[in-house]
Amino acid sequence: MTDTTGSGVFGRNTGHEQVTYCADPGTGLKAIIAIYSTALGPALGGTRFYPYQSEDAALVDVLNLSRSMAYKAAMAGLDLGGGKAVIIGDPAKDKSEGLLRAYGRFVQSLGGRYITACDVGTFTPDMDIVSRECDFVTGRSIEYGGAGDSSILTAYGVFQGMRAAAEQVWGSPSLRDRRVGVAGVGKVGRHLVNHLLEDGSQVVITDVMESAIEQVRTDHPEVDAVADTTTLIRANLDVYAPCALGGALDDDTVPVLTAKIVCGAANNQLAHEGIEKMIEERGILYAPDYVVNSGGLIQVADEIEGFNFDRAKSKAAKIFDTTKRVFAIADEEGVPPSVAADRLAERRMSQIGRLSGIFVP
């Protein structure tokens, strides 16, 4: 089922170009692909494999994530639009070669308007399987001509954004001797911990998976760990880095945050409209998530050209300057950084976007 009217999806005024439901009973595939905008180019965004409680919950997530990808690509200076896909199910139980190949055929049917990659619950070997049925796949292994694990440059970009935030708050782009709390030390979080330790930070972590905590503390015994995010946000922190699922900043967390900076890898960190004002009123600097976590997108986008790690890392390093620009515009226009970032992204999409507004391969 596809909605291409632009007037909303099932009564939602979302502004999406296209939303496609995908089902393959033989493999158990149930997926939704959402294309928010192709004004700047084909929509690139990862595939999330997650056991959503309902189909409606999956739809809400894919709509929010695809919109963020469009803004992320615009802020990263890429000639790409924004899209996302979700596969409904438990990847530990439901993922199979047949399901992934069926999914690849659905992506292929969109003719290049959507290019997929890894996300929560999907990994480089999964994209290798998808690519056996589909030409529009990034995040593949090096053996398949891809860029490999995109979490490497995602973490690097978040670290650059954090450095920019540190300069804004403390006058120096260094996290040395700052206490940084990282919530979620999976694919991205554990790489971010490495950068922070190399910079001389004191790091405290948490994760819902005890094995993830154990892995980090085995590699770095000096890292502290706490039981859960509720404990972490109340700890004595300079920086809070949400690196798990979205909605990390809500009416319960923001009032008790001790950190002066929030900068992390998670997508859609603001639980609802208005949270950005609450953060600012508390004197906390928020580095917009889709600005600082765009390193992974930059990495997989570079794969389209024929991947070169040094080139991609050089592009990701510019997240430092982009984040500083967002803070500067926020100060000039008297708005929270998240609003400033939205305005910058929307200006690029409207000023540089194709006259047709819709990408056709």
ROFI-538303 format. One record per residue (C-alpha): y, z, x; residue number from 0; residue in one letter. Coordinates in pm, 1 decimal, always signed. Each point is the difference from the previous one (the first is absolute). Layout:
<c2 Y	c3 Z	c1 X	k NUM	r A>
...
//
This chain:
<c2 +0.0	c3 +0.0	c1 +0.0	k 0	r M>
<c2 +337.0	c3 -100.6	c1 +146.1	k 1	r T>
<c2 +357.6	c3 +81.4	c1 -101.6	k 2	r D>
<c2 +242.8	c3 -244.9	c1 +158.1	k 3	r T>
<c2 +287.0	c3 +39.0	c1 -245.3	k 4	r T>
<c2 +214.0	c3 +228.2	c1 +215.0	k 5	r G>
<c2 +80.0	c3 +199.7	c1 -313.2	k 6	r S>
<c2 -236.7	c3 +283.9	c1 +78.4	k 7	r G>
<c2 -366.6	c3 +87.4	c1 +10.1	k 8	r V>
<c2 -147.9	c3 +136.0	c1 -320.7	k 9	r F>
<c2 +340.0	c3 +118.5	c1 -116.7	k 10	r G>
<c2 +117.4	c3 +117.9	c1 +344.0	k 11	r R>
<c2 +326.7	c3 -150.2	c1 +120.2	k 12	r N>
<c2 -117.2	c3 -29.7	c1 +360.1	k 13	r T>
<c2 +152.7	c3 -324.1	c1 +123.9	k 14	r G>
<c2 -332.0	c3 -116.8	c1 +145.4	k 15	r H>
<c2 -66.6	c3 -372.4	c1 +33.0	k 16	r E>
<c2 -371.4	c3 +24.3	c1 -64.9	k 17	r Q>
<c2 -272.4	c3 +254.0	c1 -69.7	k 18	r V>
<c2 -362.9	c3 -111.7	c1 +4.1	k 19	r T>
<c2 -307.8	c3 +191.2	c1 -113.4	k 20	r Y>
<c2 -322.2	c3 -85.2	c1 +182.0	k 21	r C>
<c2 -350.4	c3 +85.9	c1 -121.1	k 22	r A>
<c2 -343.2	c3 -100.6	c1 +127.2	k 23	r D>
<c2 -274.8	c3 +182.6	c1 -194.8	k 24	r P>
<c2 -270.2	c3 -111.3	c1 +241.2	k 25	r G>
<c2 +149.1	c3 +194.8	c1 +290.3	k 26	r T>
<c2 +187.1	c3 +262.6	c1 -201.2	k 27	r G>
<c2 +337.4	c3 -123.1	c1 +119.5	k 28	r L>
<c2 +300.1	c3 +118.2	c1 -200.4	k 29	r K>
<c2 +328.9	c3 -76.5	c1 +169.7	k 30	r A>
<c2 +367.6	c3 -60.2	c1 -72.5	k 31	r I>
<c2 +226.1	c3 -219.1	c1 +214.8	k 32	r I>
<c2 +375.2	c3 +42.3	c1 -49.2	k 33	r A>
<c2 +262.6	c3 -234.9	c1 +142.1	k 34	r I>
<c2 +345.2	c3 +151.6	c1 -22.8	k 35	r Y>
<c2 +207.5	c3 -269.1	c1 +170.5	k 36	r S>
<c2 -46.7	c3 -318.9	c1 +198.5	k 37	r T>
<c2 +371.8	c3 -67.3	c1 +40.7	k 38	r A>
<c2 -31.1	c3 +25.7	c1 +379.2	k 39	r L>
<c2 -349.9	c3 -146.3	c1 +31.9	k 40	r G>
<c2 -362.5	c3 +65.0	c1 -96.6	k 41	r P>
<c2 -73.4	c3 +355.9	c1 -108.7	k 42	r A>
<c2 -175.9	c3 +200.6	c1 +269.7	k 43	r L>
<c2 -152.5	c3 +341.0	c1 -65.1	k 44	r G>
<c2 -319.9	c3 +195.4	c1 +48.4	k 45	r G>
<c2 -296.3	c3 +66.2	c1 -225.5	k 46	r T>
<c2 -46.8	c3 +361.9	c1 -106.3	k 47	r R>
<c2 -357.4	c3 +103.5	c1 -94.5	k 48	r F>
<c2 +29.3	c3 +324.0	c1 -194.3	k 49	r Y>
<c2 -181.0	c3 +188.6	c1 -281.4	k 50	r P>
<c2 +284.5	c3 -3.1	c1 -251.2	k 51	r Y>
<c2 -46.2	c3 +222.3	c1 -303.1	k 52	r Q>
<c2 +90.7	c3 -287.3	c1 -229.7	k 53	r S>
<c2 +86.0	c3 -367.3	c1 +0.0	k 54	r E>
<c2 +354.3	c3 +89.3	c1 -103.1	k 55	r D>
<c2 +35.8	c3 +229.1	c1 +303.3	k 56	r A>
<c2 -111.4	c3 -288.0	c1 +221.7	k 57	r A>
<c2 +253.6	c3 -230.3	c1 -164.1	k 58	r L>
<c2 +285.8	c3 +244.1	c1 +52.3	k 59	r V>
<c2 -95.3	c3 +38.2	c1 +366.7	k 60	r D>
<c2 -26.8	c3 -371.2	c1 +72.5	k 61	r V>
<c2 +332.8	c3 -70.3	c1 -173.5	k 62	r L>
<c2 +178.8	c3 +265.3	c1 +206.8	k 63	r N>
<c2 -169.8	c3 -98.2	c1 +325.9	k 64	r L>
<c2 +69.3	c3 -372.5	c1 -38.8	k 65	r S>
<c2 +367.5	c3 +62.8	c1 -67.1	k 66	r R>
<c2 +19.2	c3 +215.3	c1 +313.3	k 67	r S>
<c2 -163.1	c3 -277.6	c1 +202.7	k 68	r M>
<c2 +269.7	c3 -247.6	c1 -104.9	k 69	r A>
<c2 +273.0	c3 +239.6	c1 +109.9	k 70	r Y>
<c2 -191.5	c3 +82.2	c1 +318.1	k 71	r K>
<c2 -32.0	c3 -366.5	c1 +98.2	k 72	r A>
<c2 +368.7	c3 -59.1	c1 -70.5	k 73	r A>
<c2 +107.6	c3 +298.6	c1 +211.4	k 74	r M>
<c2 -233.5	c3 -105.6	c1 +281.2	k 75	r A>
<c2 +174.3	c3 -338.9	c1 +13.6	k 76	r G>
<c2 -317.2	c3 -191.3	c1 -89.2	k 77	r L>
<c2 -18.1	c3 -326.5	c1 -192.8	k 78	r D>
<c2 -249.3	c3 +155.1	c1 -237.5	k 79	r L>
<c2 -5.0	c3 +136.4	c1 -350.8	k 80	r G>
<c2 -174.2	c3 +305.8	c1 -131.4	k 81	r G>
<c2 -337.3	c3 +43.2	c1 -166.1	k 82	r G>
<c2 -285.8	c3 +246.4	c1 -16.5	k 83	r K>
<c2 -352.4	c3 +23.6	c1 -134.3	k 84	r A>
<c2 -214.4	c3 +288.7	c1 -114.3	k 85	r V>
<c2 -376.3	c3 +7.4	c1 -41.0	k 86	r I>
<c2 -109.7	c3 +266.1	c1 -246.4	k 87	r I>
<c2 -292.8	c3 +201.7	c1 +130.6	k 88	r G>
<c2 -127.4	c3 +235.6	c1 +264.4	k 89	r D>
<c2 -16.4	c3 -192.8	c1 +328.3	k 90	r P>
<c2 -272.2	c3 +234.9	c1 +128.5	k 91	r A>
<c2 -225.8	c3 -95.1	c1 -291.5	k 92	r K>
<c2 +121.5	c3 -326.9	c1 -148.6	k 93	r D>
<c2 +103.0	c3 -211.3	c1 +298.0	k 94	r K>
<c2 -240.6	c3 -283.7	c1 +81.5	k 95	r S>
<c2 +6.5	c3 -339.8	c1 +166.7	k 96	r E>
<c2 -45.4	c3 -167.2	c1 -337.4	k 97	r G>
<c2 +290.7	c3 +186.7	c1 -155.0	k 98	r L>
<c2 +232.9	c3 -75.5	c1 +291.9	k 99	r L>
<c2 -95.1	c3 -367.2	c1 -1.7	k 100	r R>
<c2 +58.0	c3 -19.6	c1 -375.0	k 101	r A>
<c2 +339.2	c3 +157.8	c1 +55.4	k 102	r Y>
<c2 +71.4	c3 -256.5	c1 +271.2	k 103	r G>
<c2 -65.2	c3 -280.7	c1 -246.9	k 104	r R>
<c2 +255.8	c3 +143.5	c1 -239.1	k 105	r F>
<c2 +260.5	c3 +21.4	c1 +278.4	k 106	r V>
<c2 -82.9	c3 -359.0	c1 +95.6	k 107	r Q>
<c2 +57.4	c3 -110.5	c1 -360.1	k 108	r S>
<c2 +366.8	c3 +98.6	c1 +30.5	k 109	r L>
<c2 +42.1	c3 -280.7	c1 +252.5	k 110	r G>
<c2 +193.3	c3 +193.7	c1 +264.4	k 111	r G>
<c2 +258.9	c3 +169.0	c1 -220.9	k 112	r R>
<c2 -165.8	c3 +327.9	c1 +99.4	k 113	r Y>
<c2 -127.2	c3 +87.2	c1 +348.9	k 114	r I>
<c2 -213.6	c3 +311.4	c1 +26.9	k 115	r T>
<c2 -62.9	c3 +258.8	c1 +272.7	k 116	r A>
<c2 -135.7	c3 +355.0	c1 +46.7	k 117	r C>
<c2 +117.9	c3 +310.3	c1 -181.0	k 118	r D>
<c2 -146.7	c3 +334.1	c1 -108.8	k 119	r V>
<c2 -375.7	c3 -41.7	c1 -35.9	k 120	r G>
<c2 -17.9	c3 -339.9	c1 +172.4	k 121	r T>
<c2 -39.3	c3 -73.7	c1 +368.3	k 122	r F>
<c2 -3.7	c3 -286.3	c1 +246.6	k 123	r T>
<c2 -374.5	c3 -75.8	c1 -50.3	k 124	r P>
<c2 +66.8	c3 -26.4	c1 -374.3	k 125	r D>
<c2 +270.0	c3 -261.0	c1 +59.6	k 126	r M>
<c2 -244.5	c3 -193.3	c1 +217.8	k 127	r D>
<c2 -232.4	c3 -19.1	c1 -300.7	k 128	r I>
<c2 +280.9	c3 -95.2	c1 -239.2	k 129	r V>
<c2 +104.0	c3 -276.7	c1 +239.5	k 130	r S>
<c2 -340.4	c3 -166.9	c1 -38.7	k 131	r R>
<c2 +112.2	c3 -98.4	c1 -350.0	k 132	r E>
<c2 +375.4	c3 -12.7	c1 +45.8	k 133	r C>
<c2 +257.9	c3 -161.1	c1 +228.4	k 134	r D>
<c2 +275.4	c3 +246.6	c1 -83.9	k 135	r F>
<c2 -108.1	c3 +313.9	c1 +187.0	k 136	r V>
<c2 +158.5	c3 +200.9	c1 +280.7	k 137	r T>
<c2 -105.9	c3 +320.6	c1 +169.9	k 138	r G>
<c2 -320.6	c3 -161.4	c1 +121.1	k 139	r R>
<c2 -180.9	c3 +99.0	c1 +316.4	k 140	r S>
<c2 +83.3	c3 -155.9	c1 +332.3	k 141	r I>
<c2 -339.0	c3 -174.1	c1 -10.9	k 142	r E>
<c2 +110.5	c3 -176.5	c1 -319.6	k 143	r Y>
<c2 +333.5	c3 -98.0	c1 +152.9	k 144	r G>
<c2 +189.3	c3 +289.7	c1 -151.1	k 145	r G>
<c2 +229.5	c3 +280.3	c1 +109.9	k 146	r A>
<c2 -245.3	c3 +284.5	c1 -42.0	k 147	r G>
<c2 +102.4	c3 +344.7	c1 -119.7	k 148	r D>
<c2 +352.2	c3 -15.5	c1 -148.3	k 149	r S>
<c2 +28.7	c3 +379.0	c1 -2.9	k 150	r S>
<c2 +92.3	c3 -14.3	c1 +370.0	k 151	r I>
<c2 +338.8	c3 -160.0	c1 -57.6	k 152	r L>
<c2 +49.5	c3 +179.8	c1 -331.3	k 153	r T>
<c2 -2.4	c3 +329.6	c1 +189.1	k 154	r A>
<c2 +215.4	c3 -143.9	c1 +276.9	k 155	r Y>
<c2 +260.6	c3 -111.2	c1 -254.0	k 156	r G>
<c2 +2.3	c3 +338.4	c1 -174.2	k 157	r V>
<c2 +58.2	c3 +161.6	c1 +337.1	k 158	r F>
<c2 +297.2	c3 -234.1	c1 +61.1	k 159	r Q>
<c2 +143.3	c3 +91.7	c1 -339.4	k 160	r G>
<c2 -47.6	c3 +367.2	c1 +78.4	k 161	r M>
<c2 +185.4	c3 -44.2	c1 +328.4	k 162	r R>
<c2 +291.0	c3 -160.1	c1 -188.8	k 163	r A>
<c2 +4.2	c3 +289.7	c1 -245.7	k 164	r A>
<c2 -3.7	c3 +250.0	c1 +286.7	k 165	r A>
<c2 +302.1	c3 -170.1	c1 +154.1	k 166	r E>
<c2 +179.7	c3 +14.0	c1 -335.2	k 167	r Q>
<c2 -67.5	c3 +372.8	c1 -44.5	k 168	r V>
<c2 -7.9	c3 +139.1	c1 +353.7	k 169	r W>
<c2 +182.8	c3 -263.3	c1 +204.8	k 170	r G>
<c2 -300.5	c3 -100.8	c1 +210.5	k 171	r S>
<c2 -282.8	c3 -246.1	c1 -79.0	k 172	r P>
<c2 -263.9	c3 +240.9	c1 +122.3	k 173	r S>
<c2 -251.4	c3 +226.0	c1 -172.7	k 174	r L>
<c2 -53.8	c3 +213.2	c1 +309.9	k 175	r R>
<c2 -50.8	c3 +365.6	c1 -93.9	k 176	r D>
<c2 +38.3	c3 -86.1	c1 -370.4	k 177	r R>
<c2 -269.6	c3 +130.0	c1 -232.4	k 178	r R>
<c2 -140.5	c3 -287.5	c1 -204.8	k 179	r V>
<c2 -237.3	c3 +44.3	c1 -293.2	k 180	r G>
<c2 -228.5	c3 -296.2	c1 -69.0	k 181	r V>
<c2 -169.9	c3 -5.6	c1 -340.4	k 182	r A>
<c2 -290.0	c3 -241.2	c1 +24.2	k 183	r G>
<c2 -156.3	c3 -85.5	c1 +334.8	k 184	r V>
<c2 -208.1	c3 -300.4	c1 -95.4	k 185	r G>
<c2 +48.8	c3 -350.0	c1 +133.8	k 186	r K>
<c2 +377.0	c3 +28.0	c1 +50.0	k 187	r V>
<c2 +56.2	c3 +374.1	c1 +27.3	k 188	r G>
<c2 -218.6	c3 +51.1	c1 +304.0	k 189	r R>
<c2 +183.7	c3 -276.0	c1 +191.3	k 190	r H>
<c2 +331.7	c3 +158.7	c1 -97.0	k 191	r L>
<c2 -121.6	c3 +333.6	c1 +140.0	k 192	r V>
<c2 -64.7	c3 -173.2	c1 +333.3	k 193	r N>
<c2 +357.7	c3 -133.7	c1 +14.6	k 194	r H>
<c2 +145.0	c3 +338.2	c1 -88.1	k 195	r L>
<c2 -198.3	c3 +182.9	c1 +264.8	k 196	r L>
<c2 +96.5	c3 -255.6	c1 +262.1	k 197	r E>
<c2 +363.6	c3 +65.9	c1 -92.5	k 198	r D>
<c2 -44.9	c3 +374.2	c1 +44.3	k 199	r G>
<c2 -14.5	c3 +106.3	c1 -365.9	k 200	r S>
<c2 -176.9	c3 +302.8	c1 -141.1	k 201	r Q>
<c2 -233.8	c3 -134.0	c1 -268.8	k 202	r V>
<c2 -164.7	c3 +166.0	c1 -298.2	k 203	r V>
<c2 -231.4	c3 -200.2	c1 -226.2	k 204	r I>
<c2 -193.3	c3 +8.2	c1 -324.5	k 205	r T>
<c2 -235.6	c3 -233.6	c1 -180.5	k 206	r D>
<c2 -230.8	c3 +13.2	c1 -302.2	k 207	r V>
<c2 -281.3	c3 -111.0	c1 +231.4	k 208	r M>
<c2 -106.5	c3 +275.3	c1 +237.7	k 209	r E>
<c2 -160.8	c3 -262.0	c1 +223.8	k 210	r S>
<c2 +338.2	c3 -166.4	c1 +55.3	k 211	r A>
<c2 +152.0	c3 +330.7	c1 +109.4	k 212	r I>
<c2 -293.7	c3 +69.7	c1 +230.3	k 213	r E>
<c2 +32.8	c3 -340.2	c1 +163.5	k 214	r Q>
<c2 +367.8	c3 +53.1	c1 +82.5	k 215	r V>
<c2 -53.6	c3 +355.7	c1 +126.7	k 216	r R>
<c2 -295.4	c3 -110.4	c1 +212.7	k 217	r T>
<c2 +226.0	c3 -253.9	c1 +170.1	k 218	r D>
<c2 +301.4	c3 +232.9	c1 +4.1	k 219	r H>
<c2 -88.5	c3 +372.6	c1 -11.7	k 220	r P>
<c2 +369.0	c3 +85.7	c1 +24.0	k 221	r E>
<c2 +60.3	c3 -132.1	c1 -352.1	k 222	r V>
<c2 +14.1	c3 +265.3	c1 -272.9	k 223	r D>
<c2 -161.8	c3 -52.0	c1 -340.1	k 224	r A>
<c2 +63.1	c3 +155.9	c1 -340.9	k 225	r V>
<c2 -214.3	c3 +2.8	c1 -312.0	k 226	r A>
<c2 +202.5	c3 -228.4	c1 -225.5	k 227	r D>
<c2 +328.2	c3 -180.4	c1 -59.1	k 228	r T>
<c2 +138.3	c3 +287.7	c1 -207.3	k 229	r T>
<c2 -28.4	c3 +222.3	c1 +306.1	k 230	r T>
<c2 +134.6	c3 -267.8	c1 +232.9	k 231	r L>
<c2 +323.7	c3 -69.5	c1 -187.6	k 232	r I>
<c2 +80.2	c3 +371.7	c1 -3.3	k 233	r R>
<c2 -62.8	c3 +36.5	c1 +372.6	k 234	r A>
<c2 +285.6	c3 +15.5	c1 +248.3	k 235	r N>
<c2 +50.5	c3 -373.2	c1 +64.5	k 236	r L>
<c2 +269.7	c3 -224.7	c1 +141.1	k 237	r D>
<c2 -160.6	c3 -318.2	c1 -134.2	k 238	r V>
<c2 -241.7	c3 -57.8	c1 -287.3	k 239	r Y>
<c2 -210.6	c3 -317.6	c1 +22.2	k 240	r A>
<c2 -191.9	c3 -85.8	c1 -320.3	k 241	r P>
<c2 -271.1	c3 -244.5	c1 +107.7	k 242	r C>
<c2 -246.6	c3 +9.4	c1 -290.0	k 243	r A>
<c2 +41.4	c3 -130.3	c1 -357.0	k 244	r L>
<c2 +327.2	c3 -46.0	c1 -188.7	k 245	r G>
<c2 +204.8	c3 +245.2	c1 -203.6	k 246	r G>
<c2 +20.1	c3 +253.4	c1 +283.1	k 247	r A>
<c2 +360.1	c3 +90.0	c1 -80.4	k 248	r L>
<c2 +25.2	c3 +146.9	c1 -348.0	k 249	r D>
<c2 +161.7	c3 +281.1	c1 -197.6	k 250	r D>
<c2 -237.2	c3 +255.6	c1 +150.1	k 251	r D>
<c2 +7.8	c3 -101.9	c1 +367.4	k 252	r T>
<c2 +366.3	c3 -82.7	c1 +61.7	k 253	r V>
<c2 +139.2	c3 +346.3	c1 -92.7	k 254	r P>
<c2 -227.3	c3 +175.3	c1 +250.1	k 255	r V>
<c2 +18.4	c3 -244.8	c1 +291.8	k 256	r L>
<c2 +118.9	c3 +161.5	c1 +321.4	k 257	r T>
<c2 +31.6	c3 -324.1	c1 +199.8	k 258	r A>
<c2 +333.9	c3 -164.8	c1 +72.3	k 259	r K>
<c2 -159.7	c3 -347.8	c1 +7.9	k 260	r I>
<c2 -262.3	c3 -168.0	c1 -215.1	k 261	r V>
<c2 -150.4	c3 -307.3	c1 +165.4	k 262	r C>
<c2 -358.4	c3 -110.6	c1 -53.7	k 263	r G>
<c2 -239.1	c3 -286.4	c1 -50.6	k 264	r A>
<c2 -94.9	c3 +51.7	c1 -365.4	k 265	r A>
<c2 +115.7	c3 -259.0	c1 -253.1	k 266	r N>
<c2 +209.3	c3 +93.1	c1 -304.9	k 267	r N>
<c2 +74.9	c3 +352.2	c1 +118.1	k 268	r Q>
<c2 +265.9	c3 +65.1	c1 -265.5	k 269	r L>
<c2 -187.7	c3 +117.3	c1 -309.2	k 270	r A>
<c2 +272.4	c3 -111.0	c1 -241.4	k 271	r H>
<c2 +358.4	c3 -116.6	c1 -18.4	k 272	r E>
<c2 +241.7	c3 +279.0	c1 +81.1	k 273	r G>
<c2 -210.6	c3 +163.4	c1 +270.6	k 274	r I>
<c2 +211.3	c3 -175.2	c1 +263.4	k 275	r E>
<c2 +307.2	c3 +188.8	c1 -126.9	k 276	r K>
<c2 -185.1	c3 +332.2	c1 +7.6	k 277	r M>
<c2 -101.8	c3 -66.1	c1 +361.6	k 278	r I>
<c2 +357.9	c3 -81.1	c1 +98.4	k 279	r E>
<c2 +138.7	c3 +307.4	c1 -179.4	k 280	r E>
<c2 -234.1	c3 +216.3	c1 +206.6	k 281	r R>
<c2 +144.5	c3 -146.4	c1 +320.7	k 282	r G>
<c2 -324.0	c3 -178.7	c1 +89.9	k 283	r I>
<c2 +12.4	c3 -348.3	c1 +152.8	k 284	r L>
<c2 -255.4	c3 -234.2	c1 -158.0	k 285	r Y>
<c2 -103.8	c3 -308.9	c1 +195.1	k 286	r A>
<c2 -102.5	c3 -251.6	c1 -271.8	k 287	r P>
<c2 -374.4	c3 -50.7	c1 +14.1	k 288	r D>
<c2 -11.2	c3 -378.7	c1 -27.2	k 289	r Y>
<c2 +253.3	c3 -31.1	c1 +282.8	k 290	r V>
<c2 -182.8	c3 +216.1	c1 +253.7	k 291	r V>
<c2 -359.8	c3 -88.5	c1 -91.6	k 292	r N>
<c2 +46.2	c3 -376.3	c1 +26.2	k 293	r S>
<c2 -162.3	c3 -25.9	c1 +344.1	k 294	r G>
<c2 -338.6	c3 -76.2	c1 -151.6	k 295	r G>
<c2 +148.5	c3 -276.6	c1 -212.2	k 296	r L>
<c2 +171.6	c3 -140.4	c1 +308.5	k 297	r I>
<c2 -333.4	c3 +4.4	c1 +182.1	k 298	r Q>
<c2 -200.0	c3 -181.5	c1 -265.9	k 299	r V>
<c2 +287.4	c3 -243.0	c1 -63.8	k 300	r A>
<c2 -7.5	c3 -93.2	c1 +367.2	k 301	r D>
<c2 -366.7	c3 -86.0	c1 -44.3	k 302	r E>
<c2 +104.7	c3 -290.4	c1 -224.0	k 303	r I>
<c2 +176.2	c3 -156.7	c1 +300.1	k 304	r E>
<c2 -288.8	c3 +70.2	c1 +239.4	k 305	r G>
<c2 +2.7	c3 +363.7	c1 +98.3	k 306	r F>
<c2 +175.0	c3 +124.5	c1 +311.2	k 307	r N>
<c2 +5.1	c3 +379.5	c1 +28.6	k 308	r F>
<c2 +298.3	c3 +22.2	c1 +234.7	k 309	r D>
<c2 +206.0	c3 -223.0	c1 -228.7	k 310	r R>
<c2 -95.6	c3 +205.1	c1 -306.5	k 311	r A>
<c2 +73.4	c3 +330.1	c1 +177.2	k 312	r K>
<c2 +339.7	c3 -130.0	c1 +105.7	k 313	r S>
<c2 +79.5	c3 -78.3	c1 -364.7	k 314	r K>
<c2 -125.6	c3 +342.2	c1 -111.0	k 315	r A>
<c2 +223.4	c3 +169.7	c1 +257.2	k 316	r A>
<c2 +300.0	c3 -133.9	c1 -194.3	k 317	r K>
<c2 -85.7	c3 +245.5	c1 -280.0	k 318	r I>
<c2 +207.3	c3 +246.8	c1 +203.6	k 319	r F>
<c2 +312.8	c3 -215.4	c1 -40.7	k 320	r D>
<c2 -75.0	c3 -85.4	c1 -362.9	k 321	r T>
<c2 -34.6	c3 +367.5	c1 -88.8	k 322	r T>
<c2 +328.1	c3 +80.0	c1 +174.1	k 323	r K>
<c2 +165.7	c3 -279.6	c1 -198.3	k 324	r R>
<c2 -129.5	c3 +148.3	c1 -324.8	k 325	r V>
<c2 +143.4	c3 +341.0	c1 +90.2	k 326	r F>
<c2 +334.2	c3 -157.3	c1 +93.8	k 327	r A>
<c2 +29.4	c3 -188.0	c1 -331.4	k 328	r I>
<c2 -103.5	c3 +313.6	c1 -189.3	k 329	r A>
<c2 +289.4	c3 +184.1	c1 +164.9	k 330	r D>
<c2 +247.0	c3 -285.8	c1 -57.2	k 331	r E>
<c2 -88.8	c3 -48.0	c1 -366.0	k 332	r E>
<c2 -58.7	c3 +366.9	c1 -81.1	k 333	r G>
<c2 -356.3	c3 -47.2	c1 -125.2	k 334	r V>
<c2 -341.0	c3 +139.7	c1 +99.8	k 335	r P>
<c2 -185.9	c3 -200.5	c1 +270.0	k 336	r P>
<c2 -259.6	c3 -120.7	c1 -252.6	k 337	r S>
<c2 +277.2	c3 -158.6	c1 -209.7	k 338	r V>
<c2 +156.9	c3 -154.5	c1 +309.6	k 339	r A>
<c2 -336.2	c3 -150.0	c1 +100.6	k 340	r A>
<c2 -52.7	c3 -143.5	c1 -349.2	k 341	r D>
<c2 +341.5	c3 -161.5	c1 +7.3	k 342	r R>
<c2 -63.5	c3 -157.8	c1 +340.2	k 343	r L>
<c2 -338.0	c3 -136.8	c1 -108.5	k 344	r A>
<c2 +135.5	c3 -135.4	c1 -328.8	k 345	r E>
<c2 +288.6	c3 -170.8	c1 +179.4	k 346	r R>
<c2 -238.6	c3 -178.5	c1 +233.9	k 347	r R>
<c2 -229.5	c3 -109.2	c1 -281.0	k 348	r M>
<c2 +291.2	c3 -137.0	c1 -203.7	k 349	r S>
<c2 +201.4	c3 -153.9	c1 +284.8	k 350	r Q>
<c2 -281.0	c3 -149.9	c1 +209.6	k 351	r I>
<c2 -266.6	c3 -48.3	c1 -266.2	k 352	r G>
<c2 -109.2	c3 -343.8	c1 -110.1	k 353	r R>
<c2 +210.0	c3 -159.8	c1 -270.4	k 354	r L>
<c2 -309.1	c3 -38.2	c1 -214.4	k 355	r S>
<c2 -77.3	c3 +369.0	c1 +37.0	k 356	r G>
<c2 -374.4	c3 -63.1	c1 -18.8	k 357	r I>
<c2 -213.7	c3 -104.7	c1 +293.3	k 358	r F>
<c2 -234.4	c3 -291.8	c1 -66.0	k 359	r V>
<c2 -233.7	c3 -91.8	c1 +288.8	k 360	r P>
//
